[in-house]
Amino acid sequence: MTKVLIATDKPFAKVAVDGIRKIVEDAGFELVLLEKYTAQSDFVNAIADVDAAIIRSDIADKEVIEAGKNLKIIVRAGAGYDNIDLAACTAKGVVAMNTPGQNSNAVAELAFGMMVMAARNNFDGSSGTELRGKKLGIHAYGNVGKYVALIAKGFGMDVYAFDPFVSKEAMEKDGIKCLTSVEELYKTCQYVSLHIPANDKTKKSINFELLSSMPKNACLVNTARKEVIDEEGLLKVFAERPDFKYVSDIEPGCKAEITEKYTGRFFFTPKKMGAQTSEANVNAGLAAAHQIVKFIKTGDKTYQVNK
C-alpha cells in the first residue's frame, strides 16, 4: 500500500490533518504522522519506507531524501521550497513540489498589517502618516503580490509593480502601473513590498544602492526571505537615512545592531509567520495531499519545482 508521511515539527491544525487523512485514505493510501519531532534523525527514520511526504518548514536535506528508499514525491505545503534539497531530489528521481497560491492571502495581509504599523510608528502614540495616496511598489507580481495590490487599492494607494516574468498587459488589466526596471521601482515608491524568491540571482540583491534611492520616509516590507537582503547595505541605509524603516517577518542576522541603534524604525515578527493563519494552514495541507494523489495515480507534475 502507498504510504504518505506528514512530517511537521510545527504541526498542521487538527482540521488540516483530518482533511489530509480523508484525501489520502479515500485514494486507498495509508497516512503516517510524525509531529513535534525533536531530532532530524526522527525525520530520517520516518521517511525510510514511505512513498510520499508532506512537510512545512521542515528541512528535507540530502540525508532525508536519500533515506527515503521508496520516496517518489515530497511536497512543501507552502510557496517557498528552499528547505528542500532539490539537487538531491533530482539525483534520486524524486519529484519535489510546492503549493503555490494557498498561503498568498495570509502573507499579503501580514505584509499590509506591518505596513500600517510602520506608517503609525509602531502604534507608539506619536503622530503617524496615512497610506492613502502613497506610492506602493510590489517587487514580484506573483500570487502574493496580486493580493497585496488588491488590498492597497482598497486603501487608495498608487500601486506600481516590477516583475520581468509578468506582462505589462496583465498588470495593467489589474489596474497596476508596470515599471520596466527594479531601479525604477525603488526610486519611485515610498513603500516597497518584497516577494522575490531566494536564489543565486536574488540573494543580497536588495542592496544599499536600491534602498538609498527610495523617496523620503521610505519603508521596505519583507515577507520573502532574509537572504535576499544585503544586510551590510541595510545597516548603511539605517545609518544614513533617519527616515528609513524596515519591517519583516524574517529576523535579519543584524537584528541586534538594528534593535540597539534604531528604535521605532523596524518591526520583526518573533518567527516567520506569513502563512500562519488557520485558513492557510488548512488550504496548503489539503493542496499538498491532492497533488500527491494526482501524481501517484496519474503522474501529474504540474507543481514540480525540480528538474
Secondary structure, 3 states (H helix, E strand, C coil): CCEEEEEECCCCCHHHHHHHHHHHHHCCCEEEEEECCCCHHHHHHHCCCCCEEEECCCCECHHHHHHCCCCCEEEECCCCCCCECHHHHHHHCCEEEECCCCCHHHHHHHHHHHHHHHHCHHHCCCCCCCCCCCEEEEECCCHHHHHHHHHHHHCCCEEEEECCCCCHHHHHHCCCEECCCHHHHHHHCCEEEECCCCCCCCCCCECHHHHHCCCCCCEEEECCCHHHECHHHHHHHHHHCCCCEEEECCCCCCHHHHHHHCCCCEEECCCCCCCCCHHHHHHHHHHHHHHHHHHHHHCCCCCECCC
